[in-house]
């Protein structure tokens, strides 16, 4: 995610939203791929981690798109209605969504991998 912040500003000058989205997808995919390999202590080969990584990356970019539309306005409106506790609740919803994305991505990727192994 630090890499995304590093390339985002210079990339605005020459690349459109499609190129930025593809580059974000590649960086997020590499991040999740390495993270899964690291957290599994290398017990699962890199190739078997491709489907879970791909699914998690797609879900992550979906959450990013949804977050850019929903959460900034939600934070403002909840702050006006409930104050600081409203902002806290919106942030808690975002953290729960991040956890759901990671778990759902890994689970759906594992199911995808299992079905792919059966088909072969």
N, C-alpha and C positions, 0 to 999 in steps of 0.2 A: 504494500500500500504506500510505502515511502517512495517506491519507484514511480507509482502513478502520480504522486504529487510533484515529482521531479520533472517528468516529461510533459505534464499537462499544460503548463504555461507556454513554453516554446512551441509546442505542437499546435496551439491555437492559431498561430500565424500562417501556417501552410496546409494544415490538414483539416478535413471536414469531420463531421460527427461520425461518419462510417469508419474512417481510418482510426479515429480515437477509440471507437467502440471495439474494433478488431484488436488494436494494440492493448487495450484494457483486458480483453478476453484472453489474449496470449499471456500477459503478465499474471493475471489471476490464476490461469490454468497452471502455469509453472509454479506459482506459490503454493497452490493446493496440492499439486503433485509431489513437490518436495516435502511439504508438511505431512502428508499422509505417509510417505516413505519413512520420514524421521520418527513420527509418533508410533509407527508399527515396528520400529527398530530394525528395519531392513528385512523383516521376515517375509514380506510379500514382495515378489518381483515388481520392478517398475512397470512392466507391460500389463500386469493384472490391475494396476492402479489407474490405468487410462480411463475406463468407463466411469468409475466413481469421481474422478477428477473432472472429467468433461461435464458430467451432470451437475456437480457442485458449482462449477464455474458458470454454467448457464443459469442456475438458480440464483447465484450471487449477482449476476448482471441484471436479472429480472428484479431482484430486490433493490439494486441501485437505481434502476429506472423508476420503480414504484416510489422509492424514498425521495427522489428528486421532485416528484409531483406532489406527494402527500405530506411528508413530515415537516417541511418548512412552514407550510400554512397551518398545520396542526399545532406546532409549537407556539406559533403566534396566537392562535385563537385560544388554546388552552391556557396560555399565560394571562391573557385578558380575562378569561372566565375564572380561573382558579389560582392564579399566581404561580409561584415556584413549584408547588406540588403538581400542578397540571403539566408543566414542562417535564418533571420527573417521570410522570406516568407515560408521556409520549416517548421518552428515552427508554423506559422499561419495555414498552411495546417493540421498539426497534431492536433492543438486545434480544428479546424473545424471538423476533423474526430472524435475526442472525443465527441463533441457535437452531431454529427450525430449518433454515436453509442448509446449514452444514450437515445436520442429521439426515434430512430428506435427500440431499445430494449424495451422501455416502450410501444410504440405503438403496436408493433407486439405481445408483451405479453398480452396486453389488448384485442387485436383481438382474440388471442388464447383462452383467458379466456372466452370471450363472446361466441365463437363458442362451447367451451366445456360446457358452461351453457345451451346453446340451445339443445345440444345433450342429455343432461340429462333430 
